[in-house]
Amino acid sequence: MKIFFLLSLTHGTITESFIFGIMMMKSVSLFLVGFMLLSAAATVRASDGAKPNDIFPYPVTKTVLDNGLTVLTIPYDSPGLVAYYTVVRTGSRNEIEPGHTGFAHFFEHIMFRGTTKFPADKYNDVLKQLGADSNAFTTDDWTCYHVVASSDALATLADIESDRFMNLKYSEEAFKTEAGAILGEYNKNYSVPFQSMFETLQNTAYTTHTYKHTTMGFLADIKDMPNQYDYSLKFFDRFYRPENCTVIVVGDVKNDDVVRIAKKYYSGWKKGTYQTEVPSEPPQKEEKIVRMPWKNKTLPYLLIGYHVPAFSDTDVERVALDILSQLVFSESSPLFQSLVIEKQKVEFVNGGADDHRDPYLFTVVTRIKDVKNIDSVRDDIYAALENAKTIPVDAKKLQDIKSHVKYGFAMQLNKPDNVAVTVASYIAVTGNYESMNKVYAMYDKVTAEDVMRAAKKYFAKENRTVVILEHEAFK
């Protein structure tokens, strides 16, 4: 299920942000936007008013330039305001070469170092003069650069954004400085129990796929990153290409203006040839358990991960798992009521599957008030998932969950950047904005039997990885 929200970030990874969001929401997929203006001379264009049964209510016009850059124009009633997002379909998933993890996140930082035409100071001055809000983030599957500004500044935005995507320039000294700063960011982020637990979960649950490392990368690779200047140039040349990017423009704009400006500023961007071959993860055959001692005082945490399919707008199993996350882990669920409200054994308990391009994890996380209750809380979670295999959800409850999902989607579309981030998240996982309409249409088709079938298939002991974190004094 998708419930979107925006964070105010200063160049940060989003993989770990899911951990914080999950404390406040039942099942969270954290998505942001991507917008990147086009290139080439000729265009392929498709337009499209929203169909009566579509969940997304706004018309979308898609233009693909000769160099492969995709531009989406979405008129939205926001007088004088536009959201300009560039989606790069490259994240830590693409880091397939040993010793070179963390570069997708690195480029989220170095992209603000400037070019010959717009050095960093000048780039920032332009944004300040426009009163624009600009930032970026990285995830496992994609990187996003986003700006919200006055709609009459569209040409200026295209000028400065296209320039850095086509002409990024940084010295080896600047590279080393930024790489060193990323080590500091890693140390700060992973001084928090949540971050470290998810890092351990991914590293343990995966043996082959690049989801084994987090968005920030392996620590050893981050430490060595200052020595990888030449590789950084290769990474940029591979992935920062027009066919790998989508520009999403939402707000007080007209498509003809967007396309005209895009052609003007992106026509010199050359198409690339590199293809990533991400290794497939073999099925997990036995339960994995890791106990993490923590030096600082903390309440114990329990994190459980089950391998589940990638996002799909055609597979009812994947949608059934989203329904299950609401059924088992929402605030109205018997498990939540028992553990949080009645017995007060935990501060929270949440579960859900974040959407990914490749098979990822359905995660359950809780913070336990007393170390003596770790085993009983774990067993209660297992029991709730076992019940989902054999006890069908009644028709009214199932319909209520479906209505809640659709209502949550509609309520998030309340400003241009929220619209853009919603569209971008589907571009990120499938490359097709129409996926949002397809997947929400599938919710209506999910039955109680589908939910039970998915629970039986994926919530098996041998498919489970467990991470328990507690203060080392209890070890």
N, C-alpha and C positions, 0 to 999 in steps of 0.2 A: 504494500500500500504506500501511496505517496502522500505525505503531508509535508509541504515545503515551508521553509522559513529562511530568512536572510540573516546573516551574521555580519557584524561590523568587524572586518578582519584587516590586519596589517600584514599582507603577504603571508598567508599561512596555509598549512595543509588542512584538508577537510576530513580526511579519513578519521582522524582522532576526534574531530568535532562531533561526529555521530555519537560518541560516548557521552558527551555532555548533554546533547539533545535528548538522548534516550531516557534520561532521568525525568524529563518533563513531559514526554510524549509517549504514547503507547507503542507505536511502531514507526520508526523514523527513517526516511531516506533523505540524506542531506544533499541537496543539489543546488547548483548555482548556474550562472549563465555563461553563454559564450557568444561573442559577436565579433566578426572579423570581416572587414570589407574586401571586395573582390578584385579580380584581375581581368584578364582577357578581354578580347574585343567583342566576340559574338556571345549571345546568351541563349540558354534554353529556359523557358519561363512557364510556370504553371500557376494558376490562380484558382480559385477557391474560397468562396464564401463558406462559412461553417454549415455543415449539413444538419438537418433537424435533430438527429440523434447523437451528434457529436458532443462530447463532454467539454471541449474547448470552444468557447462561444465567439471567438474573433476570427475574421478572415485572415488568411496567410497567403502571401505571394512569394513564391520561391523562384529564384533566378540562379542559374548555374553558368558561370563564365567559362570561356574556352580553357582556362588554366585549371579548372576544377573547383574553384572557390564557390561556395554556396552562400547566397544572401537571402535571408528571410525578412520580409517587411510585414509588420503587424500594426496597422493603424489602431490607436487606442485613445480614448477620450481623456487626454492629459494635456490641456492647452499649454503650449510653450515648453513642453518637457519631452525628452527622449532618453531612452535607455539604449546604450550602444555596447553590445557584448560580443566578444570574440571567443569562440569555442575551439580549442585545439584538442583533437581526439588523441591525446597522448598523456599518459600518466605513468605511475610507477609500474603498471602492467607491461609497458613497452621496454622496460630495462632488463633485457634478456641476457646481456653479457656479464659474466662473473667479474666482480670488482668494480662495476660501474653503476651501482644503484644510487638513487637520490638526484639524478640529473633533471628529471622532469620538474621536481621541486626547485632545484637550483635555478632553472630558467624562469620560473615565476619571479624570482628575485632579480636576476641579471637583466631581465627585459626592461627594467626601470633605469638602467645605466646610461641609456641614451644612444644617439647616433651622431654622425658628423653634422647633419642638418639640425637636429634637435638634441643637443646634449642634455644631460639629466636636469640641469638647472633651468634650461629654457623650456623643456617639456613640462616641468612642474609649474613654471611661470604661466604658461599658456593655460593650463588647467585652472590655476588660481584666478586668472583673469576671466575665465568663463564661469567661475563659481561651480566648477564640476566636482563631482565625487567619483574618485577613481581608485580601483584596487584590483587585486588578483588572488587566486587560490589554486591549489593543486589537489587532485584526488588520485585514487588508484587508477582511474580510467581516463581522466581528462584534466586539462588545465584551462582556466578561464580568466580573461581580462575584461573588466567591466567598468563602464563609465556612465554616469547619469548627468545630463547637462541640458542646457537650453536647446530647443529644437533648431533654432536658427544658427547654431554652431555646428551643424552636422558636417559641413565640408571641412571645417577645422579639425573635428574629431577624426574624420577619415584621413586627413593629411598626417596628423601626428601618429595615429595608430598604424597606418600602412607603412609609414617610414620605419618604425621600430621592428615591424615584422619582416620587412624586406632588407633593412640595412643596419641591423643591430651591430654595434661595435664596442668592444671592450678589450683592454690591454691584459696582458698576463698578470700584471700587478693587481689590476682591478678584480680579475678573476680570483686570485688568491685571497684577496680581502673578503670578497663575498662568500667564498667557500669556507673561510674561517668563521665567518658570522653564522653560517648554517650549523657548524658544530656547536656553537653557543646556543642556538635555537633548539637543537636536539637535546642538549643537556638540560635545558629549561623544561622542555615539554615532557621528557621522560623522567623527570623528578616527581611526576604526578602518578599515583598508582594506576589510574585508568589507562593512561597512555602505555605504560609499561606492560600492563596485562594484555592489552590488545596486540602489542608487538609480540609478546610471547605466544599468544594464541595463534596468530598467523604463522609464525615461524615453526610452531609445533604441528599445526593442522595440515600445513602444506609441505610437500617434499620436493615438488618439481615445478609447479606453476610459479610465476613471478609474484603472485599474491602472497608468497612466503615472506616477502619483506614489505614493510609499511611504505607509505608515501614518502617518508623522509629517507628511507634506505637503511641498509645495514650500517652499524656504527663504524666498523672497520673501513668501509668504503667512504664514509663521510670524513673520517680522519685523513684518508689518503687523497681526498678530492682536490686539495690545492696543487697536487702534482699532475692533474689530469686536464690541463689547459687544452691540449691538442684534441683530446677526446670530446671536450665540450663543443668545440667548433664542428666536429663531426655530428654530434647529437643535434645541434641546431640545423645543420644542413639537411639532415634526414627528416626531421619531424615538423619543422616550421615551414611548411609548404602549403600552397593554396588548397590542394585537393584534400588536405587533412584538417581544414578549418571551415567553420561556418560563422558568418556574421549575422547577428540577430538585431534588428532595429525595431524598437517598440515605442509607440507614442504618437506625438503630433507630427506625423510625416506622411508623405505620399510616395508610393512605390517608384514612380518615374524619377523622382528626385534622388531617391536612395540609389537606384541602379545607375543613373547618370554619374553621380558622385563616386560611386564604387568603381566604375570603369575608369574614371579619370585618375584615381589615386592607386589602384591596384593592378593596372594593366601590365606593369613591368615585372610582376611577381612570377617567377618561373616555376613550372610544375616539377615535382620531384619524382623519383622512381623507387625509393626504398620501401620495402614491405617487411613488417614485423611478423615473425613466426613464433608466437608464444607457445611454449610447451604445455601440453595437457596434463592435468593432475590425475593420477590413477586413483581408483576408489580406495578409501580408507578401510582397512580390514580389521582393525582392533582399536579399542578405546585407548585414548592417550590422556594421562593425568600429570599435571605439573603443579607442584607446590612452590610458591614464591615467597620467601621470607623478605620482609620489608624493614629497613633500618629505622625509619621514623615511625612514631606511634600512629596507628590508624585502626579503624574498624576493619574487620575482615571483609574481603570481596570474593564473590563467586562469579566466574565467567564461564559459560558453556557455549560451545560452537558445534553446529551440525552442518555438514556439507549439503548444499542445496543447489538447484539449477541456476543458471544465469537468468537475467531478466528476459522475459519473453512476452510478446503481445499475441502469441498464438497458443501457448501451452497453458491449459487450465490448471495444471498442477501448481505452477508458480503463483497464480492468482489465489488459488486455494490456500497456499501458505500465508498469504497476506491476510486472508479472512481468519485463519487460525490464530495469527498473532493477536488479533483483536479479541477473539473468543477466549483465549487462554490468559492473556497478559494485560488486558485493559483494566481500568480502575473498577469496573463493574464485575470483573471475573471472580469466580470463587477463590482462585489462588491469591489474587491481590487482596481481596477482602479478608482472607484468613491470615496471610503473612503480615500485611501492613496494618490493617485496621483492628482485627480481633486479637490475634496473638501478639502483635507488635514485635515480631522477631526481626523484621528488616525495615530499613528506611524506605526502600523502593524495590520493585521488581519489574523488569521490562524485557520484552523479547520481540524480535522481528528480523527480517532479512533485508538488508540494504541492497538496492539494485546495482548489479555489476554486469559488465560485458561478458564475463566468463563465470562459470560456477563459483559461488562464493559461500558464505556462511550465514546460517540462521543463528543469531546469538541471543543468549539469555544472560542478563547481568543483574546482580543484586548486591546491596551492602548490608551486612548482617550485624546486628547490635551486640551480640555476644558470641565469642568464639566457640562456646560450647554448643551453639545451635547450627554450626555449619552443616553437619551431616543431615540433620532433620530438615533444614531448609532445602538442601539439595534433593533429598528424597521427595519432598512435597512437590518440587518442580518436575521431577521425573514422573511422579504419579499423575500430575495434571496433563502432561504430554501423553502418557499412556491412556488416560481417559479419552483424550481427543481421538484416539484410534478406534474406539469402540462405541462411544456415546454420541449419537448424532445431535447436532445442534437443531433446535426446533425451528420451524419455518419463520416464525415472527422474529426471533433473535437474529436469524440469518439475514432477513430482510432489513432489520434495523442496522446491522453492521454495514450492509451494502449502501444504505442511505447515508450513513455517517461518512463513509469513504467519499462518496460523491459530493456531499455537502462540504466536507473539508477541502476538497479540490477547488470547488467554486469560490469558497471564501478567501482563498489565498490570492486570487487574481485581482487584487485591489489597488495595484499601482504598476507602472510600466516595468520596473525592475523585477517585480515578482512574476509578471507575465513572462518576461524574458528568461528568468531562471527556470521557470517551469518548462518552457519549450526546450531550453538548452539541455536539461537533464535527459530528455528523450533523445535529442541529437547525440548526446554523449554515449548512450548505451546501444543505440541502433542505427544512428545516422539519419533517422527519419522522424520528423516531428509528428507524423500521423500515428506513431506508436501510442501516443497518449489516448487518442480516440479509440484505437483498437483495444488497448488493454482495459480501459474502463467499460467498454462494451462487453468484455468477457466477464466482468464481475456479475452481471445479470445472469450468466449461465452457470455459475458455480452452485453446486448442490451440496447437501450435507454429506453425501457419499463421496464427493470429490475431496472434501476436507479430511474425512477419515482415511481415505486412500493415500493422500499425501502424507498424513501423519505416520501411517504405518510404514511408508516407503523410506522416509528420511530420518525419523526420530528413533533410530536404532542405536544400541549401545556401541557397536563396532564403528559407527559413523560419527562418534562423539569425541570431542576434545574438551578437557576440563582444566581450567586454571583457577587455583585457590591462592589468594594473596592474604597474608596476615603478618602482623608485627612479629619480628624474629624472636621476641621474648617468649612467644608461645610455642616456638619450635623446639 
